[in-house]
Amino acid sequence: MDRITSELIQDLAFAPVMGALDAPGSVDLVPTPALLCDLDLLRRNIAAMQEAADATGTKLRPHSKSHKSARIARMHLDSGATGFCVAKLSEGEAMVAALEADGGPRVSVLVTSPMANSRSARRAAALAATCDLSVVVDHVDGVVELASATVGGPVVTVLCDVDVGTGRTGVTGPGPALDIASRIESSPRLRFGGVQGYAGHAQHLLGRDVRRQEVEAAAARLTTVVDALESGGHTVAVRTGGGTGSALLDLEIGVLNELQVGSYVFMDRQYRDALEGDPEADFAQSLTLVTTVISTNQVGFVTVDAGLKSMATDAAAPMVVGHPGSTYAFFGDEHGLITTTAEWAPVRGERVTLVPPHCDPTVDRHDRIWLTRGDVVVDVVPVTARGRSY
């Protein structure tokens, strides 16, 4: 399909709602399945996390892998964030380009995944020409590649990624961290910035006391590396990490001086189940997925138009909003099954609201997020870095 044909199809689908922005009932014009975000709740979540970080003197660098939207990144920056994180270089490339096009000031970006070859290092050097770039490494070869790629170019800040218990990436002790820091500081166009310690394994643990134990253990691992680096004469200016499930605990413990939280802007079923009743659960469920009943021919359930292609499947099923006792099950690539109850049997064409299971990969399945107030669509936000996973 060529670009012109694709744009024409989108115009036919979205013209009615775009022509009715700010009009009562315009939500019902949004083609489904679609992501809706309550704008007031989104802003409340952004403000609440910024206030929590500011109260402890901690910098906030929200992770854009959750929303992948330059518009939402700008909302963070306007609220006081020091910058934002991206998981991959391609996310950073897309986000920075979009923010540049808006004419805003130069932004600070941290790429939180280590790179694995010289080609990626050259891309990082190119990105550093357009933003204040920080990257992480967990092997001295990564430093060598970056040092070569940045010759004659802008300075890149490099952090040592530390495994604090997740086991996914990061050095496993002080020795490799010292080698990495020394190699960075001997490279003219690299600057040693500090350490990253992300306790991904702690984010969805059930029970705040259980999460606290894991977060404290992660902080202790990071502190061991920080102490060794400082004893070796290296300045560890940045200690970055944290996530939505551990954010308030990280602020209490005080080892991190920068938080890279992400999902709190939207929340999802996975976090709702893990955090229910805890202070971290005070962040509102701003993101929902609206779907439409397309078939009512069976007994006990209806079929809706949101299936495997509409949301993440790694965190069980979404939650049906407003209809206790009704459940959703994946029913194929394009379809879902929603059970009916004695109190509720939806009709063909009826819209049903779901809480996505896991917000990050759900957002990555969509081109846009519709911003709403009640039944009114007030704006639409492009998912700037959709599919940018390289």
DOMISE-712312 format. One record per residue (C-alpha): residue number from 1; x, y, z. Coordinates in Angstrom, 2 decimals. Layout:
DOMISE-712312
+-----+---------+---------+---------+
| num |       X |       Y |       Z |
+-----+---------+---------+---------+
| NUM |       X |       Y |       Z |
...
+-----+---------+---------+---------+
end
This chain:
DOMISE-712312
+-----+---------+---------+---------+
| num |       X |       Y |       Z |
+-----+---------+---------+---------+
|   1 |    0.00 |    0.00 |    0.00 |
|   2 |    1.48 |    3.36 |   -0.97 |
|   3 |    1.63 |    6.30 |    1.42 |
|   4 |   -1.14 |    8.29 |   -0.28 |
|   5 |   -3.57 |    5.35 |   -0.18 |
|   6 |   -2.72 |    4.70 |    3.46 |
|   7 |   -3.31 |    8.34 |    4.40 |
|   8 |   -6.64 |    8.33 |    2.53 |
|   9 |   -7.83 |    5.30 |    4.49 |
|  10 |   -6.83 |    6.95 |    7.74 |
|  11 |   -8.63 |   10.14 |    6.73 |
|  12 |  -11.83 |    8.18 |    6.11 |
|  13 |  -11.53 |    6.43 |    9.47 |
|  14 |  -10.52 |    9.37 |   11.63 |
|  15 |  -12.13 |   12.37 |    9.91 |
|  16 |  -15.37 |   12.14 |   11.93 |
|  17 |  -13.65 |   12.27 |   15.30 |
|  18 |  -11.06 |   14.84 |   14.20 |
|  19 |  -13.91 |   17.04 |   13.08 |
|  20 |  -15.63 |   16.70 |   16.44 |
|  21 |  -12.76 |   17.41 |   18.84 |
|  22 |  -14.01 |   19.02 |   22.05 |
|  23 |  -17.59 |   18.02 |   21.20 |
|  24 |  -19.70 |   16.04 |   23.72 |
|  25 |  -19.89 |   12.37 |   22.76 |
|  26 |  -16.90 |   12.53 |   20.41 |
|  27 |  -15.33 |    9.51 |   22.16 |
|  28 |  -17.97 |    7.36 |   20.49 |
|  29 |  -16.61 |    8.39 |   17.07 |
|  30 |  -13.13 |    6.94 |   17.70 |
|  31 |  -12.60 |    3.80 |   15.57 |
|  32 |  -11.93 |    0.77 |   17.77 |
|  33 |   -9.92 |   -0.88 |   19.11 |
|  34 |   -8.28 |    2.29 |   20.39 |
|  35 |   -6.26 |    3.61 |   23.29 |
|  36 |   -7.91 |    6.36 |   25.32 |
|  37 |   -6.08 |    8.40 |   27.94 |
|  38 |   -7.82 |   10.63 |   30.46 |
|  39 |   -5.85 |   13.86 |   30.09 |
|  40 |   -6.54 |   15.14 |   33.59 |
|  41 |   -5.46 |   11.84 |   35.18 |
|  42 |   -2.35 |   11.77 |   33.01 |
|  43 |   -1.39 |   15.26 |   34.15 |
|  44 |   -2.15 |   14.37 |   37.75 |
|  45 |    0.14 |   11.34 |   37.58 |
|  46 |    2.96 |   13.37 |   36.01 |
|  47 |    2.65 |   16.08 |   38.66 |
|  48 |    2.44 |   13.62 |   41.57 |
|  49 |    5.65 |   11.79 |   40.64 |
|  50 |    7.48 |   15.05 |   39.99 |
|  51 |    6.39 |   16.38 |   43.39 |
|  52 |    7.51 |   13.16 |   45.12 |
|  53 |   10.94 |   13.35 |   43.50 |
|  54 |   11.31 |   17.09 |   44.15 |
|  55 |   10.47 |   16.60 |   47.84 |
|  56 |   13.59 |   14.46 |   48.28 |
|  57 |   15.88 |   16.38 |   45.93 |
|  58 |   15.86 |   13.47 |   43.46 |
|  59 |   15.98 |   14.12 |   39.74 |
|  60 |   13.20 |   12.66 |   37.64 |
|  61 |   14.04 |   11.22 |   34.23 |
|  62 |   10.86 |    9.42 |   33.11 |
|  63 |   11.21 |    6.42 |   30.83 |
|  64 |    9.54 |    6.99 |   27.49 |
|  65 |    9.39 |    3.27 |   26.63 |
|  66 |    5.99 |    3.30 |   28.34 |
|  67 |    4.37 |    6.02 |   26.21 |
|  68 |    6.78 |    6.40 |   23.24 |
|  69 |    5.29 |    9.83 |   22.61 |
|  70 |    7.23 |   13.05 |   22.09 |
|  71 |    4.17 |   15.00 |   23.22 |
|  72 |    4.06 |   13.20 |   26.56 |
|  73 |    7.84 |   13.56 |   26.94 |
|  74 |    7.34 |   17.30 |   26.51 |
|  75 |    4.71 |   17.23 |   29.27 |
|  76 |    7.30 |   15.64 |   31.57 |
|  77 |    9.92 |   18.22 |   30.70 |
|  78 |    7.49 |   21.08 |   31.21 |
|  79 |    6.63 |   19.63 |   34.62 |
|  80 |   10.27 |   19.71 |   35.74 |
|  81 |   11.87 |   16.47 |   34.56 |
|  82 |   15.63 |   16.65 |   34.00 |
|  83 |   15.28 |   14.70 |   30.74 |
|  84 |   13.91 |   11.35 |   29.66 |
|  85 |   15.03 |    7.77 |   29.11 |
|  86 |   14.70 |    5.59 |   26.04 |
|  87 |   15.22 |    1.85 |   25.90 |
|  88 |   16.79 |    1.77 |   22.44 |
|  89 |   18.65 |    4.14 |   20.15 |
|  90 |   15.81 |    4.13 |   17.63 |
|  91 |   13.40 |    5.41 |   20.29 |
|  92 |   15.81 |    8.23 |   21.02 |
|  93 |   16.27 |    9.03 |   17.34 |
|  94 |   12.50 |    9.31 |   16.79 |
|  95 |   11.76 |   11.21 |   19.98 |
|  96 |   14.56 |   13.75 |   19.61 |
|  97 |   13.67 |   14.39 |   15.96 |
|  98 |   10.03 |   15.06 |   16.88 |
|  99 |   10.97 |   17.35 |   19.77 |
| 100 |   13.43 |   19.22 |   17.54 |
| 101 |   10.66 |   19.71 |   14.97 |
| 102 |    8.53 |   21.32 |   17.68 |
| 103 |   11.26 |   23.92 |   18.18 |
| 104 |   11.87 |   23.20 |   21.84 |
| 105 |   15.21 |   23.47 |   23.65 |
| 106 |   17.89 |   20.79 |   23.45 |
| 107 |   16.93 |   17.78 |   25.56 |
| 108 |   18.80 |   15.35 |   27.81 |
| 109 |   18.39 |   11.68 |   26.85 |
| 110 |   19.59 |    8.47 |   28.52 |
| 111 |   19.65 |    5.21 |   26.55 |
| 112 |   19.14 |    2.53 |   29.21 |
| 113 |   20.10 |   -0.60 |   27.21 |
| 114 |   23.76 |   -1.39 |   26.48 |
| 115 |   24.82 |   -1.40 |   22.82 |
| 116 |   26.56 |   -4.39 |   21.31 |
| 117 |   28.65 |   -3.24 |   18.33 |
| 118 |   30.45 |   -0.40 |   16.61 |
| 119 |   27.52 |    0.33 |   14.26 |
| 120 |   25.35 |    1.17 |   17.26 |
| 121 |   28.15 |    3.26 |   18.72 |
| 122 |   28.28 |    5.32 |   15.53 |
| 123 |   24.51 |    5.85 |   15.70 |
| 124 |   24.90 |    6.98 |   19.30 |
| 125 |   27.56 |    9.48 |   18.27 |
| 126 |   25.23 |   10.85 |   15.59 |
| 127 |   22.38 |   11.14 |   18.09 |
| 128 |   24.68 |   12.98 |   20.50 |
| 129 |   24.95 |   15.78 |   17.94 |
| 130 |   21.23 |   16.51 |   18.43 |
| 131 |   20.79 |   16.10 |   22.21 |
| 132 |   22.70 |   15.83 |   25.48 |
| 133 |   23.20 |   12.07 |   25.30 |
| 134 |   24.05 |    9.57 |   28.02 |
| 135 |   24.42 |    5.84 |   27.35 |
| 136 |   25.13 |    2.79 |   29.49 |
| 137 |   27.75 |    0.08 |   29.03 |
| 138 |   28.45 |   -3.14 |   30.88 |
| 139 |   31.62 |   -4.21 |   29.05 |
| 140 |   34.87 |   -2.42 |   28.27 |
| 141 |   34.45 |   -3.26 |   24.58 |
| 142 |   31.42 |   -0.96 |   24.58 |
| 143 |   33.63 |    1.86 |   25.80 |
| 144 |   36.21 |    1.15 |   23.09 |
| 145 |   33.52 |    1.26 |   20.39 |
| 146 |   32.12 |    4.53 |   21.71 |
| 147 |   35.57 |    6.08 |   22.00 |
| 148 |   36.24 |    5.28 |   18.35 |
| 149 |   32.83 |    6.49 |   17.18 |
| 150 |   33.08 |    9.86 |   18.96 |
| 151 |   36.46 |   10.95 |   17.62 |
| 152 |   36.03 |   14.54 |   16.45 |
| 153 |   32.42 |   14.59 |   17.58 |
| 154 |   30.40 |   15.67 |   20.61 |
| 155 |   31.11 |   14.44 |   24.12 |
| 156 |   28.97 |   11.49 |   25.24 |
| 157 |   28.29 |   10.75 |   28.90 |
| 158 |   28.69 |    7.07 |   29.74 |
| 159 |   27.27 |    5.27 |   32.78 |
| 160 |   28.28 |    1.85 |   34.05 |
| 161 |   25.27 |   -0.45 |   34.07 |
| 162 |   25.23 |   -2.55 |   37.27 |
| 163 |   23.30 |   -5.78 |   37.76 |
| 164 |   21.40 |   -5.25 |   41.01 |
| 165 |   19.56 |   -8.57 |   40.93 |
| 166 |   17.60 |   -8.78 |   37.71 |
| 167 |   20.42 |  -10.56 |   35.87 |
| 168 |   19.49 |   -9.08 |   32.49 |
| 169 |   22.33 |   -6.61 |   31.91 |
| 170 |   25.02 |   -4.94 |   33.97 |
| 171 |   28.38 |   -5.71 |   35.54 |
| 172 |   28.21 |   -8.19 |   38.40 |
| 173 |   30.76 |   -6.58 |   40.70 |
| 174 |   33.17 |   -3.71 |   41.36 |
| 175 |   36.08 |   -5.05 |   39.30 |
| 176 |   34.51 |   -4.66 |   35.85 |
| 177 |   32.99 |   -1.33 |   36.92 |
| 178 |   36.44 |    0.02 |   37.81 |
| 179 |   37.82 |   -1.13 |   34.44 |
| 180 |   34.94 |    0.54 |   32.61 |
| 181 |   35.26 |    3.83 |   34.52 |
| 182 |   39.02 |    3.99 |   33.92 |
| 183 |   38.58 |    3.30 |   30.22 |
| 184 |   35.90 |    5.98 |   29.91 |
| 185 |   38.03 |    8.57 |   31.66 |
| 186 |   40.97 |    7.85 |   29.34 |
| 187 |   38.81 |    8.57 |   26.27 |
| 188 |   38.85 |   12.25 |   25.19 |
| 189 |   35.25 |   12.44 |   23.96 |
| 190 |   33.67 |   10.33 |   26.71 |
| 191 |   32.68 |   11.47 |   30.18 |
| 192 |   32.13 |    9.08 |   33.09 |
| 193 |   28.71 |    9.98 |   34.46 |
| 194 |   28.00 |    7.40 |   37.15 |
| 195 |   26.00 |    4.18 |   37.42 |
| 196 |   22.67 |    2.66 |   36.48 |
| 197 |   21.03 |    0.06 |   38.70 |
| 198 |   17.52 |   -0.96 |   37.62 |
| 199 |   15.74 |   -3.50 |   39.84 |
| 200 |   13.33 |   -4.76 |   37.22 |
| 201 |   12.75 |   -7.96 |   39.17 |
| 202 |   11.26 |   -5.99 |   42.08 |
| 203 |    8.67 |   -3.94 |   40.22 |
| 204 |    5.69 |   -6.30 |   40.25 |
| 205 |    6.28 |   -8.23 |   43.46 |
| 206 |    3.10 |   -8.60 |   45.50 |
| 207 |    3.29 |   -6.81 |   48.86 |
| 208 |    5.21 |   -3.67 |   49.75 |
| 209 |    7.31 |   -5.37 |   52.43 |
| 210 |    8.46 |   -7.97 |   49.91 |
| 211 |    9.29 |   -5.28 |   47.37 |
| 212 |   11.15 |   -3.28 |   50.02 |
| 213 |   13.42 |   -6.24 |   50.80 |
| 214 |   14.34 |   -6.61 |   47.14 |
| 215 |   14.80 |   -2.88 |   46.60 |
| 216 |   17.02 |   -2.61 |   49.66 |
| 217 |   19.09 |   -5.57 |   48.43 |
| 218 |   19.40 |   -3.92 |   45.01 |
| 219 |   20.46 |   -0.64 |   46.63 |
| 220 |   23.10 |   -2.48 |   48.64 |
| 221 |   24.53 |   -4.07 |   45.48 |
| 222 |   24.68 |   -0.71 |   43.77 |
| 223 |   26.27 |    0.91 |   46.82 |
| 224 |   29.05 |   -1.69 |   46.82 |
| 225 |   29.97 |   -0.70 |   43.28 |
| 226 |   29.62 |    3.03 |   43.97 |
| 227 |   31.87 |    2.77 |   47.04 |
| 228 |   34.53 |    0.93 |   45.03 |
| 229 |   34.39 |    3.50 |   42.23 |
| 230 |   34.69 |    6.41 |   44.64 |
| 231 |   37.53 |    4.71 |   46.52 |
| 232 |   39.23 |    4.33 |   43.16 |
| 233 |   39.08 |    8.07 |   42.59 |
| 234 |   36.05 |    8.17 |   40.27 |
| 235 |   33.23 |   10.67 |   40.77 |
| 236 |   29.84 |    8.95 |   40.69 |
| 237 |   27.59 |   11.90 |   39.96 |
| 238 |   24.55 |    9.93 |   38.76 |
| 239 |   22.94 |    6.90 |   40.40 |
| 240 |   19.94 |    6.19 |   38.19 |
| 241 |   17.30 |    3.47 |   38.26 |
| 242 |   13.96 |    2.69 |   39.77 |
| 243 |   10.54 |    1.91 |   38.35 |
| 244 |    6.88 |    2.49 |   39.07 |
| 245 |    6.65 |   -0.39 |   41.54 |
| 246 |    9.68 |    0.70 |   43.54 |
| 247 |    9.72 |    4.48 |   43.06 |
| 248 |    8.49 |    5.59 |   46.46 |
| 249 |   10.65 |    2.97 |   48.16 |
| 250 |   13.69 |    4.17 |   46.21 |
| 251 |   12.97 |    7.70 |   47.40 |
| 252 |   12.78 |    6.49 |   51.00 |
| 253 |   16.00 |    4.44 |   50.77 |
| 254 |   17.88 |    7.29 |   49.13 |
| 255 |   20.64 |    5.51 |   47.21 |
| 256 |   19.38 |    6.57 |   43.78 |
| 257 |   19.54 |   10.27 |   42.94 |
| 258 |   17.65 |    9.92 |   39.66 |
| 259 |   14.46 |    7.96 |   38.93 |
| 260 |   13.65 |    6.51 |   35.51 |
| 261 |   10.03 |    5.55 |   36.17 |
| 262 |    7.67 |    5.04 |   33.25 |
| 263 |    4.40 |    3.15 |   33.66 |
| 264 |    3.06 |    5.46 |   36.38 |
| 265 |    1.75 |    7.84 |   33.72 |
| 266 |   -0.75 |    5.20 |   32.54 |
| 267 |   -0.76 |    2.26 |   34.97 |
| 268 |   -2.19 |   -1.12 |   33.91 |
| 269 |   -3.69 |   -4.32 |   35.25 |
| 270 |   -0.30 |   -5.81 |   36.09 |
| 271 |    0.60 |   -2.92 |   38.37 |
| 272 |   -2.91 |   -2.68 |   39.79 |
| 273 |   -2.73 |   -6.32 |   40.90 |
| 274 |    0.77 |   -5.97 |   42.40 |
| 275 |    0.36 |   -2.59 |   44.10 |
| 276 |   -3.24 |   -2.68 |   45.27 |
| 277 |   -3.50 |   -1.00 |   48.67 |
| 278 |    0.08 |    0.33 |   48.62 |
| 279 |    1.05 |    4.02 |   48.29 |
| 280 |    2.37 |    3.36 |   44.79 |
| 281 |   -1.17 |    2.43 |   43.75 |
| 282 |   -2.27 |    6.05 |   44.20 |
| 283 |   -1.28 |    6.73 |   40.59 |
| 284 |   -4.45 |    6.71 |   38.53 |
| 285 |   -5.43 |    4.34 |   35.76 |
| 286 |   -5.36 |    6.94 |   32.98 |
| 287 |   -5.02 |    4.57 |   30.00 |
| 288 |   -7.81 |    2.32 |   28.78 |
| 289 |   -8.54 |    0.33 |   25.65 |
| 290 |  -11.98 |    0.74 |   24.11 |
| 291 |  -13.41 |   -2.07 |   22.00 |
| 292 |  -16.71 |   -2.72 |   20.23 |
| 293 |  -19.05 |   -5.71 |   20.37 |
| 294 |  -19.23 |   -7.14 |   16.84 |
| 295 |  -21.14 |  -10.40 |   17.41 |
| 296 |  -23.80 |  -11.50 |   19.92 |
| 297 |  -24.88 |  -14.83 |   18.44 |
| 298 |  -23.55 |  -17.08 |   21.21 |
| 299 |  -24.91 |  -17.78 |   24.67 |
| 300 |  -22.90 |  -16.52 |   27.63 |
| 301 |  -20.46 |  -14.32 |   25.76 |
| 302 |  -20.02 |  -11.74 |   23.03 |
| 303 |  -17.17 |  -11.12 |   20.59 |
| 304 |  -15.36 |   -7.79 |   20.49 |
| 305 |  -12.91 |   -6.32 |   17.99 |
| 306 |   -9.84 |   -6.19 |   20.27 |
| 307 |   -7.66 |   -9.29 |   20.20 |
| 308 |   -4.02 |  -10.32 |   20.29 |
| 309 |   -2.96 |   -7.50 |   17.96 |
| 310 |   -4.47 |   -4.83 |   20.20 |
| 311 |   -2.67 |   -5.33 |   23.49 |
| 312 |    0.15 |   -7.08 |   25.29 |
| 313 |   -0.40 |  -10.73 |   26.20 |
| 314 |    2.44 |  -11.25 |   28.71 |
| 315 |    0.45 |  -10.19 |   31.78 |
| 316 |   -2.74 |  -12.26 |   31.53 |
| 317 |   -6.00 |  -10.75 |   30.28 |
| 318 |   -7.27 |   -7.18 |   30.48 |
| 319 |   -9.90 |   -6.18 |   33.01 |
| 320 |  -13.44 |   -5.33 |   31.91 |
| 321 |  -14.36 |   -1.94 |   33.37 |
| 322 |  -17.73 |   -1.31 |   35.01 |
| 323 |  -19.18 |   -4.79 |   34.77 |
| 324 |  -18.34 |   -6.95 |   37.81 |
| 325 |  -18.29 |  -10.65 |   37.04 |
| 326 |  -17.61 |  -10.16 |   33.35 |
| 327 |  -14.24 |  -11.33 |   32.04 |
| 328 |  -12.21 |  -11.03 |   28.87 |
| 329 |  -10.34 |  -13.81 |   27.05 |
| 330 |   -8.20 |  -13.57 |   23.93 |
| 331 |  -10.19 |  -15.00 |   21.03 |
| 332 |   -7.76 |  -14.69 |   18.12 |
| 333 |   -5.61 |  -12.09 |   16.41 |
| 334 |   -8.44 |   -9.62 |   15.89 |
| 335 |  -11.02 |  -10.67 |   18.45 |
| 336 |  -11.74 |  -11.00 |   22.15 |
| 337 |  -14.37 |  -12.88 |   24.14 |
| 338 |  -16.24 |  -11.07 |   26.90 |
| 339 |  -18.55 |  -13.06 |   29.12 |
| 340 |  -22.02 |  -11.77 |   29.84 |
| 341 |  -23.76 |  -11.78 |   33.22 |
| 342 |  -27.31 |  -11.77 |   34.50 |
| 343 |  -27.00 |   -8.00 |   34.94 |
| 344 |  -25.25 |   -7.21 |   31.66 |
| 345 |  -25.61 |   -8.59 |   28.15 |
| 346 |  -24.10 |   -6.05 |   25.73 |
| 347 |  -25.68 |   -5.56 |   22.33 |
| 348 |  -24.04 |   -5.44 |   18.92 |
| 349 |  -22.24 |   -2.11 |   18.48 |
| 350 |  -21.91 |   -1.46 |   22.21 |
| 351 |  -18.53 |   -0.20 |   23.37 |
| 352 |  -16.67 |   -1.84 |   26.23 |
| 353 |  -13.74 |   -0.37 |   28.15 |
| 354 |  -10.77 |   -2.53 |   29.18 |
| 355 |   -7.75 |   -1.93 |   31.42 |
| 356 |   -4.72 |   -3.16 |   29.42 |
| 357 |   -2.66 |   -5.95 |   31.02 |
| 358 |    0.76 |   -4.30 |   30.43 |
| 359 |    0.84 |   -0.73 |   29.18 |
| 360 |    4.29 |   -0.52 |   27.54 |
| 361 |    3.92 |   -3.18 |   24.81 |
| 362 |    0.22 |   -2.36 |   24.46 |
| 363 |    1.04 |    1.22 |   23.49 |
| 364 |    3.61 |   -0.06 |   20.98 |
| 365 |    0.77 |   -1.77 |   19.08 |
| 366 |   -0.95 |    1.55 |   18.34 |
| 367 |   -0.23 |    4.59 |   16.19 |
| 368 |   -2.05 |    7.09 |   18.38 |
| 369 |   -3.52 |    7.73 |   21.82 |
| 370 |   -6.76 |    9.69 |   22.09 |
| 371 |   -6.76 |   12.22 |   24.94 |
| 372 |  -10.15 |   12.52 |   26.61 |
| 373 |  -12.18 |   14.26 |   29.28 |
| 374 |  -15.25 |   12.18 |   30.05 |
| 375 |  -16.98 |   11.46 |   26.74 |
| 376 |  -15.06 |   14.22 |   24.92 |
| 377 |  -11.96 |   13.74 |   22.76 |
| 378 |   -9.78 |   16.79 |   23.30 |
| 379 |   -6.67 |   15.80 |   21.31 |
| 380 |   -4.77 |   12.93 |   19.74 |
| 381 |   -1.15 |   12.05 |   20.54 |
| 382 |    1.01 |   10.19 |   17.99 |
| 383 |    2.97 |    7.22 |   19.33 |
| 384 |    6.17 |    8.74 |   17.98 |
| 385 |    8.48 |    5.78 |   18.53 |
| 386 |    6.07 |    2.95 |   17.77 |
| 387 |    8.00 |   -0.15 |   16.65 |
| 388 |   11.35 |    1.47 |   17.45 |
| 389 |   13.01 |   -1.49 |   19.14 |
| 390 |   16.40 |   -1.50 |   17.42 |
+-----+---------+---------+---------+
end
